[in-house]
Amino acid sequence: MTSFIIKDHLDRPQAPSWTPNTDSNCTFCRIINNELPAHRVYEDDEIIAILDILPLRRGHTLVIPKIHCARLSELPADYAAATGIAVSRVAQALTKALDSTALNVVCNQEYAQVVPHVHYHIIPAPTFGASSEPPKPSKVSSSKPPTMKEMHRMEFESRCELDDDDAGMLAREIRARL
């Protein structure tokens, strides 16, 4: 008796209130929905943490709420709390995996925000003198400190793509310490 009613609804689009708060054009939403690959180091119902594909330094990790929200100032409180907890857990595991407690934690809002989806960067501090990071020649005069623009340029130019094998190994090391 009701089969004709059911058939009428088979190809009907879902109401917006039934679909998750995602953006099909957002890189992070696509990673969250398993449409793009990523080296996942942490995940729960509200948060995902992945290795940055263009890291400033080895271990550069992004902690991302699973709700699409472009600005931290608009992130719902429950997701903000979950993000804070995840940042702390991932930072602790990262310091153990890298055997260094020096980190920089950053969340950009609009300024310097490449992907318009709230995310925190957990960036290990440089290890000066370590064999894994050769010193970069300075392009700025040593007589005066570099300007903010010069520092951003130097930092961007020092980035290189994430090595897939190293990323897989590092992601396992971080997950083992969560």
N, CA, C and O of each residue as an XYZ file, in Angstrom:
712
protein
N       0.808     -1.195      0.000
C       0.000      0.000      0.000
C       0.856      1.266      0.000
O       0.530      2.229     -0.694
N       1.940      1.275      0.766
C       2.758      2.487      0.835
C       3.918      2.481     -0.151
O       4.698      3.433     -0.168
N       4.061      1.446     -0.969
C       5.204      1.359     -1.878
C       5.239      2.505     -2.872
O       6.324      2.956     -3.238
N       4.089      2.994     -3.324
C       4.098      4.120     -4.242
C       4.628      5.385     -3.563
O       5.236      6.221     -4.231
N       4.419      5.544     -2.283
C       4.943      6.703     -1.547
C       6.459      6.589     -1.419
O       7.178      7.570     -1.610
N       6.936      5.409     -1.101
C       8.379      5.179     -0.958
C       9.072      5.437     -2.286
O      10.115      6.091     -2.317
N       8.511      4.934     -3.392
C       9.115      5.128     -4.713
C       9.223      6.610     -5.066
O      10.182      7.011     -5.727
N       8.286      7.411     -4.651
C       8.322      8.847     -4.931
C       9.481      9.548     -4.220
O       9.881     10.642     -4.615
N      10.016      8.923     -3.177
C      11.065      9.550     -2.381
C      12.454      8.983     -2.634
O      13.423      9.435     -2.024
N      12.570      7.995     -3.528
C      13.861      7.341     -3.751
C      14.948      8.297     -4.226
O      16.063      8.242     -3.707
N      14.673      9.161     -5.180
C      15.688     10.069     -5.734
C      15.567     11.492     -5.198
O      16.179     12.417     -5.731
N      14.804     11.656     -4.178
C      14.602     12.977     -3.590
C      15.859     13.401     -2.833
O      16.384     12.618     -2.041
N      16.355     14.623     -3.056
C      17.546     15.057     -2.309
C      17.244     15.201     -0.822
O      16.129     15.530     -0.416
N      18.286     14.941     -0.019
C      18.113     15.077      1.428
C      17.905     16.534      1.805
O      18.432     17.442      1.161
N      17.148     16.735      2.835
C      16.978     18.084      3.367
C      18.317     18.551      3.922
O      19.058     17.744      4.483
N      18.648     19.838      3.780
C      19.938     20.327      4.292
C      20.166     20.017      5.758
O      21.306     19.810      6.172
N      19.110     19.979      6.550
C      19.270     19.691      7.978
C      19.668     18.232      8.225
O      20.095     17.893      9.329
N      19.533     17.370      7.222
C      19.891     15.963      7.375
C      21.320     15.671      6.952
O      21.861     14.613      7.275
N      21.925     16.583      6.244
C      23.276     16.354      5.739
C      24.291     16.977      6.677
O      24.005     17.993      7.310
N      25.484     16.377      6.775
C      26.503     16.945      7.658
C      26.936     18.322      7.175
O      26.805     18.659      5.999
N      27.449     19.099      8.101
C      27.880     20.456      7.792
C      29.247     20.394      7.104
O      30.282     20.584      7.742
N      29.236     20.126      5.793
C      30.464     20.027      5.028
C      30.362     20.881      3.782
O      29.277     21.323      3.407
N      31.488     21.108      3.150
C      31.570     21.861      1.907
C      32.284     20.963      0.904
O      33.447     20.611      1.105
N      31.607     20.594     -0.161
C      32.179     19.648     -1.123
C      33.413     20.191     -1.834
O      34.154     19.422     -2.446
N      33.647     21.490     -1.767
C      34.836     22.085     -2.382
C      35.992     22.256     -1.399
O      37.092     22.643     -1.793
N      35.747     21.971     -0.131
C      36.756     22.177      0.907
C      37.698     20.973      0.976
O      37.254     19.833      1.116
N      38.986     21.236      0.877
C      39.990     20.168      0.932
C      39.864     19.359      2.212
O      39.908     18.130      2.166
N      39.708     20.023      3.358
C      39.623     19.300      4.627
C      38.335     18.480      4.721
O      38.363     17.358      5.226
N      37.212     19.016      4.248
C      35.965     18.243      4.252
C      36.122     17.006      3.380
O      35.604     15.941      3.715
N      36.826     17.136      2.274
C      37.040     15.985      1.384
C      37.949     14.950      2.052
O      37.750     13.750      1.864
N      38.932     15.390      2.818
C      39.775     14.453      3.572
C      38.937     13.756      4.645
O      39.011     12.538      4.807
N      38.147     14.531      5.369
C      37.285     13.978      6.421
C      36.342     12.923      5.836
O      36.079     11.901      6.470
N      35.838     13.173      4.632
C      34.907     12.248      3.969
C      35.615     11.153      3.168
O      34.983     10.446      2.385
N      36.926     11.018      3.367
C      37.739      9.996      2.683
C      37.734     10.132      1.165
O      37.882      9.142      0.450
N      37.567     11.347      0.679
C      37.622     11.587     -0.766
C      39.032     11.947     -1.214
O      39.351     11.844     -2.399
N      39.873     12.367     -0.282
C      41.269     12.683     -0.551
C      42.136     11.949      0.464
O      41.720     11.749      1.605
N      43.333     11.548      0.061
C      44.212     10.838      1.003
C      44.861     11.801      1.997
O      45.023     12.990      1.720
N      45.223     11.266      3.142
C      45.944     12.033      4.156
C      46.574     11.047      5.130
O      46.098      9.924      5.292
N      47.644     11.482      5.771
C      48.278     10.685      6.820
C      47.619     11.076      8.136
O      47.952     12.099      8.734
N      46.686     10.251      8.572
C      45.912     10.525      9.783
C      46.708     10.088     11.008
O      47.237      8.977     11.063
N      46.781     10.981     11.981
C      47.469     10.629     13.219
C      46.493     10.495     14.389
O      46.808      9.860     15.396
N      45.311     11.093     14.253
C      44.312     11.048     15.324
C      42.941     11.254     14.701
O      42.785     12.010     13.742
N      41.947     10.568     15.264
C      40.580     10.797     14.805
C      39.608     10.350     15.873
O      39.801      9.317     16.515
N      38.558     11.138     16.058
C      37.425     10.739     16.884
C      36.163     11.233     16.180
O      36.223     11.590     15.003
N      35.037     11.263     16.861
C      33.776     11.644     16.210
C      33.740     13.104     15.754
O      32.999     13.443     14.832
N      34.534     13.968     16.391
C      34.454     15.403     16.093
C      35.705     15.989     15.457
O      35.651     17.081     14.890
N      36.825     15.289     15.539
C      38.118     15.862     15.155
C      38.925     14.876     14.324
O      38.801     13.660     14.471
N      39.749     15.426     13.452
C      40.748     14.636     12.739
C      42.069     15.399     12.824
O      42.080     16.630     12.803
N      43.169     14.675     12.920
C      44.501     15.292     12.884
C      45.303     14.573     11.806
O      45.352     13.343     11.762
N      45.928     15.363     10.937
C      46.681     14.817      9.805
C      48.034     15.514      9.704
O      48.212     16.623     10.207
N      48.976     14.855      9.052
C      50.258     15.505      8.782
C      50.069     16.485      7.633
O      49.398     16.169      6.650
N      50.657     17.674      7.751
C      50.590     18.694      6.713
C      51.334     18.184      5.475
O      52.420     17.619      5.601
N      50.764     18.377      4.283
C      51.420     17.891      3.060
C      52.550     18.805      2.593
O      53.347     18.422      1.737
N      52.618     19.996      3.146
C      53.695     20.928      2.833
C      54.236     21.454      4.161
O      54.081     22.634      4.476
N      54.870     20.573      4.939
C      55.235     20.922      6.321
C      56.354     21.958      6.420
O      57.260     22.009      5.588
N      56.261     22.771      7.454
C      57.364     23.681      7.769
C      58.536     22.881      8.311
O      59.695     23.171      8.015
N      58.216     21.863      9.114
C      59.233     20.963      9.666
C      58.623     19.578      9.830
O      57.403     19.415      9.824
N      59.477     18.602      9.975
C      59.020     17.223     10.170
C      58.087     17.166     11.388
O      58.420     17.669     12.461
N      56.922     16.548     11.202
C      55.950     16.440     12.282
C      54.859     17.494     12.251
O      53.927     17.427     13.051
N      54.944     18.470     11.349
C      53.933     19.526     11.239
C      52.567     18.862     11.046
O      52.315     18.201     10.039
N      51.701     19.055     12.031
C      50.407     18.367     12.076
C      49.271     19.386     12.106
O      49.402     20.462     12.689
N      48.162     19.032     11.473
C      46.960     19.872     11.466
C      45.865     19.175     12.259
O      45.598     17.992     12.050
N      45.237     19.904     13.164
C      44.112     19.387     13.940
C      42.870     20.115     13.441
O      42.796     21.343     13.484
N      41.889     19.334     12.962
C      40.768     19.895     12.199
C      39.436     19.395     12.749
O      39.236     18.187     12.871
N      38.520     20.309     13.085
C      37.182     19.852     13.470
C      36.458     19.282     12.247
O      36.679     19.738     11.125
N      35.610     18.302     12.460
C      34.906     17.660     11.351
C      33.689     18.446     10.869
O      33.007     18.020      9.937
N      33.422     19.555     11.478
C      32.342     20.428     11.027
C      32.977     21.511     10.156
O      34.025     22.053     10.506
N      32.348     21.826      9.024
C      32.915     22.874      8.182
C      32.588     24.247      8.779
O      31.426     24.641      8.885
N      33.621     24.938      9.155
C      33.494     26.276      9.727
C      34.756     27.032      9.342
O      35.862     26.596      9.660
N      34.601     28.154      8.664
C      35.761     28.875      8.143
C      36.493     29.685      9.208
O      37.706     29.873      9.117
N      35.770     30.163     10.214
C      36.392     31.054     11.193
C      36.334     30.460     12.604
O      35.302     29.946     13.033
N      37.445     30.542     13.303
C      37.497     30.088     14.692
C      36.455     30.823     15.531
O      35.843     30.234     16.422
N      36.257     32.091     15.251
C      35.300     32.901     16.028
C      33.859     32.436     15.828
O      32.973     32.871     16.563
N      33.606     31.570     14.858
C      32.260     31.058     14.605
C      32.135     29.563     14.921
O      31.065     28.983     14.736
N      33.213     28.938     15.393
C      33.192     27.507     15.700
C      32.309     27.253     16.920
O      32.496     27.897     17.952
N      31.349     26.328     16.825
C      30.499     26.030     17.982
C      31.351     25.586     19.181
O      32.387     24.941     19.021
N      30.895     25.942     20.362
C      31.656     25.705     21.590
C      32.023     24.235     21.801
O      33.124     23.940     22.266
N      31.120     23.310     21.465
C      31.432     21.898     21.677
C      32.564     21.437     20.755
O      33.386     20.611     21.151
N      32.611     21.961     19.543
C      33.711     21.631     18.637
C      35.002     22.331     19.057
O      36.092     21.777     18.915
N      34.873     23.539     19.570
C      36.062     24.254     20.067
C      36.686     23.477     21.228
O      37.906     23.329     21.303
N      35.843     22.986     22.125
C      36.352     22.201     23.262
C      37.005     20.911     22.780
O      38.089     20.552     23.241
N      36.359     20.222     21.865
C      36.917     18.974     21.336
C      38.230     19.225     20.604
O      39.154     18.416     20.683
N      38.310     20.343     19.893
C      39.543     20.698     19.177
C      40.663     20.966     20.169
O      41.789     20.512     19.966
N      40.369     21.694     21.235
C      41.377     21.969     22.259
C      41.909     20.699     22.898
O      43.113     20.567     23.114
N      41.029     19.775     23.197
C      41.448     18.496     23.780
C      42.338     17.743     22.797
O      43.368     17.190     23.183
N      41.937     17.724     21.522
C      42.724     17.015     20.507
C      44.081     17.673     20.286
O      45.081     16.976     20.114
N      44.132     19.004     20.287
C      45.419     19.705     20.131
C      46.364     19.272     21.246
O      47.533     18.982     20.992
N      45.871     19.228     22.462
C      46.697     18.829     23.597
C      47.179     17.382     23.473
O      48.357     17.097     23.690
N      46.269     16.472     23.123
C      46.638     15.047     22.983
C      47.656     14.839     21.863
O      48.645     14.127     22.037
N      47.407     15.466     20.715
C      48.306     15.297     19.575
C      49.663     15.936     19.872
O      50.701     15.368     19.534
N      49.660     17.109     20.501
C      50.924     17.770     20.852
C      51.755     16.894     21.779
O      52.968     16.768     21.609
N      51.093     16.290     22.758
C      51.807     15.410     23.681
C      52.403     14.208     22.946
O      53.559     13.856     23.180
N      51.636     13.581     22.069
C      52.136     12.429     21.307
C      53.254     12.842     20.352
O      54.226     12.109     20.171
N      53.111     14.010     19.750
C      54.131     14.502     18.815
C      55.458     14.770     19.525
O      56.522     14.436     19.006
N      55.391     15.371     20.707
C      56.636     15.636     21.442
C      57.338     14.333     21.817
O      58.568     14.268     21.813
N      56.571     13.307     22.136
C      57.170     11.998     22.461
C      57.748     11.335     21.210
O      58.831     10.753     21.255
N      57.029     11.426     20.107
C      57.497     10.792     18.866
C      58.764     11.453     18.339
O      59.623     10.784     17.766
N      58.881     12.771     18.532
C      60.043     13.501     18.024
C      61.115     13.709     19.087
O      62.197     14.217     18.792
N      60.815     13.316     20.322
C      61.738     13.495     21.441
C      62.164     14.958     21.600
O      63.336     15.268     21.810
N      61.171     15.841     21.494
C      61.403     17.279     21.667
C      60.107     17.923     22.128
O      59.042     17.663     21.567
N      60.199     18.761     23.148
C      58.993     19.407     23.672
C      58.730     20.777     23.056
O      57.723     21.406     23.381
N      59.604     21.254     22.180
C      59.454     22.591     21.606
C      58.474     22.567     20.432
O      58.723     21.926     19.411
N      57.363     23.273     20.599
C      56.322     23.329     19.575
C      55.806     24.752     19.409
O      55.942     25.590     20.300
N      55.218     25.002     18.258
C      54.481     26.236     18.011
C      53.080     25.800     17.602
O      52.928     24.997     16.682
N      52.050     26.321     18.277
C      50.663     25.993     17.946
C      50.006     27.260     17.431
O      50.008     28.295     18.098
N      49.435     27.162     16.218
C      48.898     28.347     15.542
C      47.540     28.040     14.937
O      47.324     26.956     14.394
N      46.629     28.991     15.029
C      45.353     28.921     14.319
C      45.152     30.268     13.635
O      45.048     31.302     14.294
N      45.101     30.243     12.329
C      44.899     31.475     11.569
C      43.417     31.659     11.273
O      42.691     30.685     11.071
N      42.976     32.899     11.250
C      41.613     33.206     10.838
C      41.704     34.230      9.726
O      42.032     35.393      9.960
N      41.412     33.789      8.516
C      41.467     34.574      7.297
C      42.895     34.938      6.917
O      43.354     34.529      5.851
N      43.619     35.692      7.748
C      44.993     36.048      7.425
C      45.842     34.782      7.438
O      45.876     34.070      8.441
N      46.521     34.500      6.341
C      47.423     33.349      6.190
C      46.694     32.010      6.283
O      47.330     30.976      6.488
N      45.382     32.014      6.136
C      44.597     30.780      6.188
C      44.388     30.303      4.752
O      43.567     30.860      4.024
N      45.122     29.284      4.352
C      45.053     28.792      2.976
C      43.762     28.024      2.723
O      43.116     28.218      1.694
N      43.381     27.150      3.658
C      42.136     26.388      3.531
C      41.113     27.033      4.467
O      41.336     27.077      5.677
N      39.997     27.533      3.931
C      39.008     28.210      4.777
C      38.159     27.223      5.587
O      36.952     27.096      5.381
N      38.818     26.544      6.495
C      38.193     25.585      7.410
C      39.051     25.662      8.673
O      40.273     25.541      8.592
N      38.440     25.859      9.817
C      39.204     25.994     11.062
C      40.177     24.833     11.206
O      39.811     23.672     11.023
N      41.421     25.161     11.535
C      42.427     24.134     11.818
C      43.570     24.743     12.600
O      43.915     25.914     12.439
N      44.146     23.913     13.452
C      45.314     24.310     14.229
C      46.540     23.631     13.641
O      46.505     22.455     13.279
N      47.623     24.393     13.552
C      48.918     23.847     13.158
C      49.688     23.541     14.437
O      49.796     24.398     15.314
N      50.216     22.348     14.549
C      51.166     22.028     15.612
C      52.495     21.830     14.894
O      52.691     20.850     14.175
N      53.401     22.781     15.103
C      54.649     22.810     14.341
C      55.830     22.621     15.290
O      56.055     23.449     16.173
N      56.579     21.545     15.114
C      57.783     21.363     15.936
C      58.765     22.520     15.682
O      58.905     23.010     14.562
N      59.424     22.926     16.742
C      60.419     24.002     16.618
C      61.615     23.495     15.822
O      61.875     22.292     15.788
N      62.345     24.406     15.180
C      63.534     23.964     14.450
C      64.566     23.378     15.400
O      64.673     23.791     16.555
N      65.307     22.434     14.909
C      66.387     21.831     15.685
C      67.701     22.286     15.060
O      68.275     21.599     14.215
N      68.157     23.435     15.483
C      69.369     24.023     14.917
C      70.557     23.119     15.171
O      70.773     22.634     16.281
N      71.313     22.908     14.125
C      72.502     22.086     14.253
C      72.243     20.611     14.047
O      73.190     19.824     14.018
N      70.979     20.207     13.901
C      70.664     18.793     13.679
C      70.996     18.426     12.242
O      70.838     19.236     11.329
N      71.453     17.210     12.054
C      71.851     16.777     10.722
C      70.664     16.655      9.771
O      70.850     16.687      8.555
N      69.443     16.515     10.302
C      68.274     16.360      9.441
C      67.838     17.664      8.795
O      67.094     17.643      7.814
N      68.278     18.784      9.316
C      67.908     20.070      8.749
C      69.158     20.903      8.489
O      69.662     21.564      9.397
N      69.664     20.874      7.248
C      70.842     21.680      6.965
C      70.513     23.158      7.053
O      69.400     23.560      6.715
N      71.457     23.978      7.500
C      71.172     25.405      7.596
C      70.900     25.983      6.219
O      71.551     25.626      5.238
N      69.935     26.873      6.163
C      69.579     27.523      4.904
C      70.371     28.826      4.782
O      70.490     29.574      5.752
N      70.911     29.096      3.589
C      71.639     30.348      3.422
C      70.691     31.531      3.576
O      69.572     31.506      3.064
N      71.127     32.539      4.261
C      70.305     33.718      4.497
C      70.298     34.603      3.269
O      71.345     34.885      2.686
N      69.104     35.042      2.876
C      68.964     35.947      1.743
C      68.775     37.376      2.234
O      68.599     38.299      1.439
N      68.812     37.544      3.528
C      68.563     38.840      4.132
C      69.848     39.315      4.800
O      70.604     38.517      5.355
N      70.078     40.582      4.743
C      71.268     41.152      5.360
C      71.288     40.836      6.843
O      70.271     40.967      7.524
N      72.451     40.418      7.349
C      72.552     40.066      8.768
C      72.686     41.300      9.659
O      72.677     41.177     10.883
N      72.810     42.484      9.065
C      72.967     43.693      9.875
C      71.657     44.150     10.507
O      71.674     44.880     11.498
N      70.534     43.736      9.954
C      69.239     44.086     10.552
C      68.326     42.870     10.493
O      68.458     42.038      9.596
N      67.415     42.763     11.428
C      66.515     41.606     11.429
C      65.591     41.652     10.210
O      65.264     42.733      9.720
N      65.172     40.487      9.721
C      64.280     40.467      8.558
C      62.912     41.045      8.904
O      62.460     40.972     10.047
N      62.272     41.611      7.908
C      60.911     42.116      8.101
C      59.961     40.930      8.192
O      60.338     39.802      7.875
N      58.743     41.182      8.619
C      57.740     40.126      8.712
C      57.515     39.512      7.328
O      57.410     38.292      7.204
N      57.443     40.336      6.304
C      57.242     39.840      4.946
C      58.414     38.941      4.531
O      58.196     37.880      3.946
N      59.633     39.346      4.823
C      60.805     38.541      4.482
C      60.805     37.221      5.256
O      61.171     36.180      4.709
N      60.398     37.262      6.521
C      60.346     36.032      7.321
C      59.328     35.052      6.748
O      59.598     33.855      6.651
N      58.139     35.569      6.364
C      57.118     34.710      5.770
C      57.614     34.106      4.456
O      57.391     32.925      4.190
N      58.281     34.910      3.642
C      58.806     34.422      2.372
C      59.849     33.329      2.599
O      59.813     32.287      1.943
N      60.777     33.566      3.527
C      61.825     32.580      3.809
C      61.214     31.285      4.338
O      61.636     30.190      3.964
N      60.223     31.420      5.205
C      59.587     30.237      5.773
C      58.867     29.441      4.687
O      58.962     28.215      4.647
N      58.144     30.141      3.804
C      57.433     29.458      2.723
C      58.407     28.768      1.778
O      58.177     27.629      1.370
N      59.490     29.450      1.431
C      60.476     28.890      0.502
C      61.193     27.673      1.085
O      61.714     26.848      0.334
N      61.227     27.553      2.399
C      61.924     26.415      3.020
C      61.072     25.151      3.048
O      61.573     24.078      3.385
N      59.786     25.263      2.696
C      58.899     24.097      2.719
C      59.179     23.165      1.547
O      59.530     23.602      0.452
N      59.015     21.872      1.804
C      59.081     20.899      0.717
C      57.989     19.859      0.958
O      57.526     19.681      2.085
N      57.584     19.178     -0.110
C      56.486     18.222     -0.001
C      56.791     17.104      0.982
O      57.935     16.678      1.144
N      55.747     16.653      1.619
C      55.837     15.569      2.593
C      56.259     14.282      1.889
O      55.656     13.887      0.891
N      57.283     13.642      2.407
C      57.724     12.353      1.879
C      56.759     11.290      2.375
O      56.557     11.143      3.580
N      56.163     10.550      1.449
C      55.112      9.601      1.786
C      55.588      8.492      2.729
O      54.876      8.128      3.665
N      56.782      7.958      2.489
C      57.301      6.887      3.349
C      57.582      7.395      4.760
O      57.201      6.758      5.742
N      58.254      8.550      4.856
C      58.550      9.134      6.167
C      57.250      9.489      6.892
O      57.132      9.290      8.101
N      56.265     10.022      6.134
C      54.987     10.399      6.740
C      54.278      9.182      7.320
O      53.732      9.247      8.421
N      54.283      8.087      6.596
C      53.632      6.875      7.096
C      54.271      6.388      8.379
O      53.584      6.008      9.327
N      55.601      6.403      8.398
C      56.327      5.963      9.592
C      56.064      6.911     10.770
O      55.802      6.458     11.884
N      56.133      8.228     10.521
C      55.914      9.209     11.574
C      54.477      9.146     12.097
O      54.255      9.246     13.304
N      53.504      8.983     11.204
C      52.097      8.884     11.630
C      51.925      7.682     12.566
O      51.224      7.779     13.573
N      52.554      6.564     12.242
C      52.473      5.382     13.123
C      53.112      5.676     14.478
O      52.574      5.279     15.512
N      54.263      6.373     14.486
C      54.935      6.714     15.740
C      54.075      7.614     16.609
O      54.017      7.435     17.826
N      53.410      8.579     15.992
C      52.548      9.500     16.757
C      51.337      8.732     17.300
O      51.013      8.843     18.482
N      50.672      7.957     16.444
C      49.485      7.182     16.891
C      49.840      6.239     18.043
O      49.032      6.036     18.949
N      51.033      5.671     18.013
C      51.456      4.744     19.072
C      51.589      5.451     20.408
O      51.584      4.795     21.449
N      51.707      6.765     20.405
C      51.899      7.518     21.644
C      50.656      8.250     22.113
O      50.704      9.006     23.083
N      49.550      8.029     21.430
C      48.288      8.668     21.831
C      47.627      7.908     22.966
O      46.557      8.301     23.432
